[in-house]
């Protein structure tokens, strides 16, 4: 027969383990997977968007942020299209699934573009490369570059 102290220790251990995994009511759990996709070349935009769609199919709870700078912003500009058509419908569909799109303000300034040139689906950040660094270092995002 086990001692009362051993039983108490086991009960306390189980209770602490359950408390450690519980999410306080009203707070969302942190996504198990957080990924930043880095785009600095819009010629890879279709590939990246397809990769993101596949990623979401395999891991629906993933948190994805797409950070663009340099020529990578081109697919997020108003009326952007390639030989397959406009990017807007595909970007909007991913946005509806929780994907965040971010555009570098330094790139906009360097190209003499104002905020209105950027699709409504995208958020403008001060620096694309700094945003990637912050997401990795501070927020625990994994880096992917298509």
C-alpha positions in Angstrom: 0.0 0.0 0.0 1.3 3.5 -0.9 1.9 6.0 1.8 -0.5 9.0 2.2 2.4 11.3 1.4 3.2 9.5 -1.8 -0.4 9.7 -2.9 -0.6 13.4 -2.0 2.6 14.1 -4.0 1.2 12.3 -7.0 -2.0 14.3 -6.8 -0.1 17.6 -6.5 2.1 16.7 -9.4 -0.9 15.9 -11.6 -2.7 19.1 -10.6 0.4 21.2 -11.4 0.8 19.5 -14.8 -2.8 20.2 -15.6 -2.5 23.8 -14.5 0.6 24.3 -16.6 -1.2 23.2 -19.8 -4.5 25.1 -19.2 -5.2 28.3 -21.0 -6.9 30.9 -18.8 -10.5 31.4 -19.8 -10.9 34.2 -22.3 -7.3 34.0 -23.6 -6.5 32.3 -26.9 -3.7 29.7 -26.9 -0.5 30.7 -28.6 -0.3 29.1 -32.1 1.8 26.0 -32.0 3.6 27.1 -35.1 4.6 30.7 -36.1 6.2 31.3 -39.5 7.5 34.4 -41.3 7.8 34.1 -45.0 10.4 36.5 -46.5 9.9 37.9 -50.0 12.3 40.3 -51.6 11.6 39.2 -55.2 8.1 39.4 -56.6 8.9 36.9 -59.3 8.6 34.3 -56.5 5.3 35.6 -55.2 3.1 32.9 -56.9 5.4 30.2 -55.6 5.3 31.7 -52.1 1.5 32.1 -52.1 1.1 28.5 -53.2 3.5 27.4 -50.5 1.5 29.3 -47.9 -1.8 27.7 -49.1 -0.1 24.3 -48.8 1.2 25.2 -45.4 -2.2 26.2 -44.2 -3.8 23.0 -45.6 -1.2 20.9 -43.6 -1.3 23.0 -40.5 -4.5 25.0 -40.3 -3.6 26.6 -36.9 -0.3 28.0 -38.1 0.3 31.8 -37.7 1.9 33.1 -40.9 3.3 36.6 -41.6 4.6 37.5 -45.0 7.2 40.3 -44.9 8.1 42.0 -48.1 10.8 44.6 -49.1 12.7 45.6 -52.2 11.2 44.1 -55.3 9.2 41.7 -53.1 6.6 44.4 -52.5 5.4 44.5 -56.1 2.7 41.8 -55.8 1.1 43.8 -52.9 0.8 47.0 -54.8 -2.6 48.1 -56.1 -3.5 46.4 -59.4 -0.5 44.0 -59.2 -0.7 41.1 -61.7 1.4 38.7 -63.6 0.8 36.3 -66.6 -1.6 34.3 -64.3 -3.7 37.4 -63.5 -4.2 39.7 -60.5 -2.7 38.9 -57.1 -5.5 40.5 -55.1 -7.9 37.6 -55.0 -5.3 35.1 -53.8 -3.9 37.6 -51.3 -7.4 38.4 -50.0 -8.2 34.7 -49.6 -5.1 34.1 -47.6 -5.8 37.2 -45.5 -9.2 35.8 -44.7 -7.4 32.7 -43.4 -5.4 34.8 -41.0 -2.2 35.4 -43.0 -0.7 38.9 -42.3 1.1 40.7 -45.1 3.6 43.4 -44.3 5.3 45.9 -46.6 8.6 47.8 -45.9 8.2 51.6 -45.6 11.9 52.1 -46.4 11.2 50.4 -49.8 8.2 52.6 -50.4 10.2 55.8 -49.6 13.1 54.6 -51.8 10.7 54.1 -54.7 8.9 57.3 -54.0 5.6 55.5 -53.4 3.1 56.6 -50.7 0.9 54.3 -48.5 -2.0 54.5 -51.0 0.0 52.5 -53.5 -0.2 49.4 -51.3 -3.1 46.9 -51.3 -5.6 47.3 -48.4 -4.7 43.7 -47.4 -1.2 44.7 -46.3 0.2 46.6 -43.3 3.1 48.9 -43.7 6.0 48.4 -41.3 9.0 50.8 -40.8 11.6 48.2 -42.1 11.1 44.8 -43.7 14.4 43.4 -42.5 13.9 44.7 -39.0 10.4 43.2 -38.9 11.8 39.8 -39.9 14.4 40.1 -37.1 11.9 41.1 -34.5 9.5 38.3 -35.4 12.3 35.8 -35.1 14.1 37.1 -32.1 11.3 38.4 -29.9 8.2 36.6 -31.1 9.6 33.1 -31.9 8.8 32.9 -35.6 10.5 30.4 -37.8 12.0 31.9 -41.0 11.1 30.6 -44.5 12.2 32.0 -47.8 10.6 30.5 -50.9 
